[in-house]
Amino acid sequence: MKIYTRTGDTGETGLFGGLRVSKASDRVSTYGTLDELNACVGVARAAGLAPEIDAVLATVQSELFTLGAELATAPGKEDKLGIARLDEASVAALEAAIDAADAALPPLKTFVLPGGSAGAAALHLARTVCRRAERELVALMAHEPVRLVLVHYLNRLSDLLFTQARLANLRAGVDDVPWAPRKSTP
């Protein structure tokens, strides 16, 4: 199988199920952002995170691929994918991972800036890309059918990435970077 097909040379791409769409469509943009998010998670994993964090993120990467596959499918053809799609149990698993990480962390007393260890900084970057993917998915929902559970998933995933970033700092022995607001001048 060749990597290049030349079928996208006119600015269109094919969705699973046969539909051709513009590469500038909201659907393609959204699953492209999910691909970017998955790459960001991969960068974070390559930073040498603690095994407990890496295991959670390995599952997340697979689930992001599943989510992207659903969005890369022509509306109404999702059942032909032949894979188990994300559901509320997937969201609940993210919540359980958030709770487990949060239980190990000191209470949050201030806003934190993205940073600390290399792994935490990469997870904070992934969190911001996740928020963008969520916004793009909501925009897509305004004119195309999208299951609401996918929005739930991305919303929880950004929270998970935040708690995993804090946990990465804790496991690396690095403090979170607190936000120190500027003092107002009279």
C-alpha positions in Angstrom: 0.0 0.0 0.0 1.4 3.4 -1.0 1.4 6.3 1.5 0.4 8.7 -1.2 -2.7 8.3 -3.3 -3.0 11.7 -5.0 -6.8 11.6 -4.3 -6.4 14.6 -2.0 -4.6 16.8 -4.6 -7.7 18.8 -5.3 -8.3 19.8 -1.7 -10.8 17.1 -0.9 -10.5 13.9 1.2 -12.6 10.8 1.5 -14.5 9.9 4.7 -15.0 6.3 5.6 -18.3 5.4 3.9 -17.4 7.1 0.6 -18.3 10.7 1.1 -15.8 13.3 -0.3 -15.4 16.5 1.6 -13.2 19.6 1.6 -10.1 19.3 3.7 -11.2 22.7 5.1 -14.5 21.3 6.4 -15.2 21.5 10.1 -15.3 17.7 10.4 -11.8 17.3 8.9 -10.5 20.2 11.0 -11.8 18.6 14.1 -10.4 15.1 13.5 -7.1 16.8 12.5 -7.0 18.6 15.8 -7.6 15.2 17.5 -4.6 13.9 15.6 -2.6 16.8 16.9 -3.8 16.2 20.4 -2.8 12.5 20.1 0.7 13.6 19.0 1.0 15.9 22.0 0.1 13.1 24.3 2.8 11.0 22.5 5.3 13.7 23.2 4.4 13.8 26.8 4.7 10.0 27.1 8.2 10.2 25.4 9.3 12.6 28.2 9.6 9.6 30.6 6.5 9.9 32.8 5.8 7.7 35.8 4.4 4.3 34.8 1.0 5.0 36.4 0.7 8.2 34.2 2.0 6.5 31.1 -0.6 3.7 31.4 -3.5 6.1 31.6 -2.1 8.0 28.6 -1.6 4.9 26.5 -5.4 4.2 26.9 -6.1 7.9 26.1 -4.1 7.6 22.8 -6.1 4.6 21.7 -9.4 6.3 22.6 -8.4 9.4 20.7 -7.8 7.3 17.6 -11.2 5.8 18.1 -12.8 9.2 18.4 -11.0 10.4 15.3 -12.1 7.4 13.3 -15.7 8.1 14.2 -15.4 11.7 13.0 -13.6 10.5 9.9 -16.7 8.5 9.0 -19.5 9.8 6.9 -22.5 10.6 9.0 -24.9 7.7 9.3 -22.2 5.2 8.4 -20.6 4.9 11.9 -22.0 1.4 12.5 -19.9 0.2 9.5 -16.7 1.1 11.4 -16.6 -2.3 13.2 -15.1 -0.9 16.4 -16.5 -0.1 19.8 -17.1 3.6 20.0 -16.6 5.7 23.1 -19.5 5.8 25.5 -20.4 7.1 29.0 -18.3 4.3 30.5 -15.3 5.8 28.7 -16.1 9.2 30.3 -16.5 7.5 33.7 -13.1 5.9 33.3 -11.6 9.3 32.8 -13.3 10.6 35.9 -11.9 7.7 37.9 -8.4 8.4 36.7 -8.9 12.1 37.6 -10.1 11.2 41.1 -7.1 8.8 41.5 -4.6 11.5 40.5 -6.3 14.2 42.5 -6.2 12.0 45.6 -2.4 11.9 45.4 -2.0 15.6 44.9 -1.8 18.4 47.4 -4.9 20.6 47.4 -4.9 23.3 44.7 -4.6 26.7 46.3 -3.8 28.9 43.3 -4.0 28.8 39.5 -1.0 27.0 38.0 1.0 28.0 34.9 1.9 25.4 32.4 5.3 24.1 33.2 7.4 22.4 35.8 8.9 19.2 34.5 9.2 18.5 30.8 6.4 15.8 31.0 4.1 18.2 32.8 4.7 21.0 30.3 3.9 18.6 27.5 0.7 17.5 29.2 -0.4 21.1 29.7 0.2 21.7 26.0 -1.9 18.6 25.3 -4.6 20.1 27.6 -4.8 23.3 25.5 -5.0 21.3 22.3 -7.8 19.2 23.9 -9.8 22.4 24.7 -9.4 23.5 21.1 -10.6 20.1 19.9 -13.6 20.4 22.2 -14.5 23.8 20.8 -14.2 22.6 17.2 -16.4 19.6 18.0 -19.1 21.8 19.5 -18.9 24.0 16.4 -19.3 20.9 14.2 -22.3 19.9 16.2 -24.1 23.1 15.2 -24.5 21.7 11.7 -23.7 18.0 11.6 -24.8 15.1 13.7 -22.3 14.4 16.5 -22.9 12.2 19.6 -22.9 14.4 22.8 -20.8 11.8 24.6 -17.8 12.9 22.5 -18.1 16.4 23.9 -18.3 14.9 27.4 -15.2 12.8 26.7 -13.1 15.8 25.5 -14.3 17.9 28.4 -13.2 15.3 31.0 -10.0 14.6 29.0 -8.8 18.2 29.4 -9.4 17.8 33.2 -7.5 14.5 33.2 -4.5 16.1 31.3 -4.4 18.9 33.9 -4.4 16.5 36.9 -1.9 14.2 35.1 0.4 17.3 34.5 0.3 18.1 38.2 0.9 14.4 39.1 3.9 14.4 36.7 5.4 17.3 38.5 4.8 15.6 41.9 6.4 12.3 40.7 9.3 14.3 39.2 9.8 16.2 42.5 9.1 19.5 40.8 6.7 22.1 42.1 3.8 23.3 40.1 4.4 26.8 38.8 1.9 29.0 40.7 0.4 32.0 39.0 1.3 35.2 40.8 -1.1 37.9 39.5 0.3 41.4 39.0 -0.4 43.8 41.7 -2.8 46.6 40.7 -1.5 50.1 40.8 -3.7 52.9 42.3 
